């Protein structure tokens, strides 16, 4: 911890060096004049994202599928099938978008509106969709940090991508409902089948340009 603090202070004193990642936790990152503003903005954005994501999973997906076990009448048939959340929701009668798809559709709309102000994405060290694997060193370090700290604290770092400097924050994405955990544990492309309720299942990365 001491070494980490020293590293953070060093980066504060030499901001040009700060393009590499810092493992600074919340209070330590606040020492940086750039970091504190960006960190607050990222924290606020994350609160909204996580609230919407939890609400969709608990009040829609988990409620209809796990609690009410809603049955959908097949079109042109008398048969009923269990309502599902599915990757193929657009082609399936009565299917709900997956929470991850809901999140991505929102992110895509937001990206158009935000016009470079910020960007965000869902990631995981155990991705079902390999597009959601971490790429940059900061993403990898951030996911490791939130796994090791069980999502208690966000991770703040800085990185340079294509010549542009970014403040990059990662927040834990937790299995807040049985639907999260069960679907991932049972999915054939999931590298893990042992998630439990409340576990860190991945992370939300938020990037804010610093220049
Ligand atoms: C009905 C199945 C289902 C449910 C419910 C579900 N997921 Fe997923 N999740 C998926 C699938 C499939 C993907 C990959 C979809 C994609 O990226 O298009 C995914 C993607 C993710 C990712 C990105 C990494 C990856 O695995 O590709 C995270 C993190 C994640 N889900 C966490 C959660 C959490 C937390 C919940 C509950 C709040 C949840 N999921 C609910 C099926 C599900």
Boltz pocket constraint, residues with backbone or C-beta under 6 A from the ligand:
constraints:
  - pocket:
      binder: B
      contacts: [[A, 53], [A, 54], [A, 57], [A, 61], [A, 85], [A, 86], [A, 87], [A, 98], [A, 99], [A, 100], [A, 101], [A, 122], [A, 123], [A, 124], [A, 126], [A, 127], [A, 128], [A, 129], [A, 130], [A, 132], [A, 173], [A, 174], [A, 175], [A, 176], [A, 177], [A, 179], [A, 180], [A, 181], [A, 183], [A, 184], [A, 187], [A, 201], [A, 202], [A, 203]]
      max_distance: 6.0
